[in-house]
Amino acid sequence: MEQVKEITTEELKKRLEQNEELELVDVREDEEVEEGIIPGAKHIRMNDIPAHIDAFDKDKEYIFICRSGRRSENVCYYLQEQGYKVRNMVGGMLEWEGETTKK
């Protein structure tokens, strides 16, 4: 199985500060997201990803986010196998030092 590409929280923060247009998807549970989400991120719970697969565009790269980076990595493997371009935010929200917003 091909390794999933990664992005660090620091790299992501820099890219957002440069106003890059990124496709961010937060796969945590509702109650986790209520504590704060990266501005601009879409919220699709991990278990709902298969039902929403048609919402993803194979021409775009998606950055997946969870609490620690483990669930988002699983989502990345799943979508990568379906032919999508994905990247996992390593360290997850536990290491995120950038802005967050309340839903």
N, C-alpha and C positions, 0 to 999 in steps of 0.2 A: 504494500500500500504506500502510495506517495505521501511524503511528509507534507503537513499543512504549513503554509507560509505563516509567519508571525509578524506582529508589530508590537513594539513596547508601548507602554502608557506614555512614556516621554516622547517617542516619535509621533504618536497620534496627537498628543497635545500640541506639538509644534506644527503639524500639518493643519490642525484646526485653527490655530492662531494665524496661519497664513491664508485663512479663508478658503482652503481647498474644499472642493465639493466631494464629500465622502459619503458612502452608503454605510451607515452604522446600524447594526441590529442588536438590541439587548434581549437576551434570551432568558433573563431571570424571571422568577415568579412575581406576581402583582405586588405582593407585600414588600418584596425586596426593592422593586422599582419605585415604590412610594417614598423610599428613603432618599431618592435622587437618581437621576438618569443624565447621561451626557447630552447636552443640548443638541437637538437635531437627530438623535437616535430614534429609530422605530422600535417599538416594543412588541416582540412576538415570542411568547413563551416557548421554551425548547420543545415541549410536547406538541405544540401547535405548528411547528415548522413544516412537517410533511403536508398538512392540510393547506398551507399557504405557499407551497413551492412554486405555484404559478405566478406569484407576485414578484418573483426574482427574475432578473434579466441576465442572460448568459454573457452579455457584452459588458456588464459592469462588475466591478470587484466589490465584495461586501466584507465589512469588518465586523466580526462577531464578538460580543461582550457578555460576560457573566460575572459572578462574584469573584472567582479565583482564576478563571481561565480554563477550567476543566470541562464544564458543560459546553462552553462555546467551542472548545476544541472538538468535542464529539459532533456538534452540529456541522462544523467545518468539514470533518471527514465525510459525513453523510452527504452534504451538498457537493463536495468535490467529486465524489463518486458519480453524482448525477450530471457532472460536467460544468459546474458553476465555479467562478473565480472567487475564492474566499481567503480570508486572512484572520487569524485568531489574535485577539488582544491578550498578550501574556500578562499574567498577574491580576487580571480582572479589576473590578472596582475596588478591591482591597488595596491595590497599588495606585489607583487613579488619583492624581493630585490636581487635575484640572477642574474646570467648572462643572457643576451639576445643577440641574433644575428639578423642581418638583413637578410631577405630572398633574 
